[in-house]
Amino acid sequence: MSNDVMIAASELSKVYGTFRALDKVSFEVRRGEVVGFLGPNGAGKSTTMRILTCFLAPSAGTAKLNGLDIFDSSLEVRQNLGYLPQRAPLYTELSVFEYLRFAASLRQLDRSTFMKRAKTVVEVCGLAQVLGKEIRQLSHGYRQRVGLAQALIHDPPILILDEPTSDLDPNEKAEFLDYLKQIGRDRTVLLSTHNLSEVESACGRAIIVSRGRVVADGMLGELRGRSGKVRYTLTIEDPKGALRASDVSEALAAVSGVATVEQKPSQGKSMTFEVSGADDSDLRPQISQLVLQKGWMLLELRRDSQTLEDVFRALTVGDARRNRKLGAPSAEDDDEDEDDEEDDDDTAAPAARA
Amino acid sequence: MSAIMTTETNTDLLEAPDSTHTSVPAPATPSRALTKPSFFANVVTIAGREVRSYFDSLTAYVVIGITLLAVGGWMFAGDASFWKTDRATMVRMFEMLPWMITGIVAPGVTMRSIAEEKRSGTLELLITLPVRDSEVILGKYIGAMSLVLVLLVGSLLYPVAMFVWPWKLGVLDWGPVWSGYLGALLLSFASVSVGLFFSSITENQIVAFFITSFSLVGLTALGWAVESIPGWGGDVLAFVSFLTRFQPFARGQIDIRAVVYFLSIAIIFLVASFRSLESRKWS
């Protein structure tokens, strides 16, 4: 059913001067989905979210939320969504309760609805203890909770959250992600983050953007299996203590089917290596044979399919490399886009980060 | 008589920016079957929060305090003070008031309005609530004007204390006082609107304060040059200057051209602020 598509971005582009912040970003999010929106800093996550929430207008393209166009029905779009901007900017002179009442009254909630909803969100966001406090007295974690509370106050069908967990402690994060999963069943949640483990625990699907483009969009399992590469973790110990890491690396690299070998930090006499295979055939027999042959003591041999982090890094590695470089982008980076040398929403010069 | 006029004109003025505003086409949001009727409720909510934050920070107290002190000082100290001239008149107050409104009050109450919200990012959260940009501008304008009203009402303490209770220093002709207040109100409408505009084009409230203060005091001070410049040059200055527009009110004359002039300035800069807020989308 087409009206199940709650967020539909079609070919969104945003150009700042000569800098192309977004380049034909298209994706869809359906009802009942919690989607992770991933990408390095400056990839265009916040810009996309600001367009979807009608704070910015795209230079080209358009988007529909719950079937409403962001240009034609900007007010209705905003009635349908709850939004938490990055770093939860709130009026710090208001108390938590006053802030919620302010948001609710701009959302036209009447008093009894507001009290009912306020009770729920205060419970969900754990704000009961600070309800009467001024927001400026609160820690960042609490401010973020208040930001969440105002996004939830009207029980919106669509939630757009820009790094909602960045200031939460691990317990709060886990709690919050649980809650997201719960409400995500009959709502639509788009959640940006750099924290991949969060995506793994809360989202069914991820959209990865890099340099203003969608570079991957799919279910997590699908994304993980993308490159077909497999990694092995090998931990060995030499009883005699005379083993050199470089010898082991060489021996491992010589095994047919091995693409790269990398030594990992290890403790005591044991050494840990990460081996990646060139294809998805199983290399464990060859590796264990090698270990036996050499007389090393095997502590661990594990086969991992690729993690989301690998996919993320593989897809966005150009960004990181480019950020460290001052000169013109080289051919291997990206030769078609000379204009996106400045790569951040804030148009910070690459030099600033180098 | 003039008292009645004041109140009548007041309500007209308060509605004027509103009605003009709705006639401004908003290209990004064609008004297609909006489900939300309460334009004014949102304006009041935004204005209310604005006023709340004035009294929470020192802004309100500082602006009101400095202005009342300056007006009092000008009236009661110096060679031409109330005591020396020995006449039952509030003219001295209305000599000082325009300078305070343009130099301190309007810049002071508007400097944070939009600039600070842009800097701290709260604007993003405000605008992504279902509010129209025009509601934001008007709410902030009315919030700022409310504070100016508090100030003007506060300054009424002077004539009341001097001529009604507890002292009776003479028989005051209240006509020029009310028309003076009407002039001060009109001047505030224009000044606050200009201040709001300058606050909307910067992220720095200090910058907003000084640009507003310089340009408004500049516009007022043009009135000094009027007599020394003959011919059309002087006419132009007299046309533009806040001071020459304001002075007749302090003498008890209500000049319709001045009313139109101040309201036009107010409306032009409200529309400009609206455009400036809207421009965030496209830049």
Chai-1 contact restraints between the chains, C-beta under 6 A:
chainA,res_idxA,chainB,res_idxB,connection_type,confidence,min_distance_angstrom,max_distance_angstrom,comment,restraint_id
A,T53,B,T128,contact,1.0,0.0,6.0,A-B,restraint_1
A,F55,B,E124,contact,1.0,0.0,6.0,A-B,restraint_2
A,F55,B,I127,contact,1.0,0.0,6.0,A-B,restraint_3
A,F55,B,T128,contact,1.0,0.0,6.0,A-B,restraint_4
A,L56,B,K281,contact,1.0,0.0,6.0,A-B,restraint_5
A,A57,B,K281,contact,1.0,0.0,6.0,A-B,restraint_6
A,A57,B,W282,contact,1.0,0.0,6.0,A-B,restraint_7
A,S74,B,T29,contact,1.0,0.0,6.0,A-B,restraint_8
A,L75,B,L34,contact,1.0,0.0,6.0,A-B,restraint_9
A,L75,B,P130,contact,1.0,0.0,6.0,A-B,restraint_10
A,R78,B,P130,contact,1.0,0.0,6.0,A-B,restraint_11
A,Q79,B,P130,contact,1.0,0.0,6.0,A-B,restraint_12
A,Y83,B,T128,contact,1.0,0.0,6.0,A-B,restraint_13
A,P85,B,E124,contact,1.0,0.0,6.0,A-B,restraint_14
A,P85,B,L125,contact,1.0,0.0,6.0,A-B,restraint_15
A,P89,B,S120,contact,1.0,0.0,6.0,A-B,restraint_16
A,P89,B,G121,contact,1.0,0.0,6.0,A-B,restraint_17
A,P89,B,T122,contact,1.0,0.0,6.0,A-B,restraint_18
A,P89,B,L125,contact,1.0,0.0,6.0,A-B,restraint_19
A,Y91,B,T122,contact,1.0,0.0,6.0,A-B,restraint_20
A,E93,B,S53,contact,1.0,0.0,6.0,A-B,restraint_21
A,E93,B,D56,contact,1.0,0.0,6.0,A-B,restraint_22
A,F102,B,R49,contact,1.0,0.0,6.0,A-B,restraint_23
A,S105,B,T45,contact,1.0,0.0,6.0,A-B,restraint_24
A,L106,B,N42,contact,1.0,0.0,6.0,A-B,restraint_25
A,L106,B,T45,contact,1.0,0.0,6.0,A-B,restraint_26
A,L106,B,L129,contact,1.0,0.0,6.0,A-B,restraint_27
A,L106,B,V131,contact,1.0,0.0,6.0,A-B,restraint_28
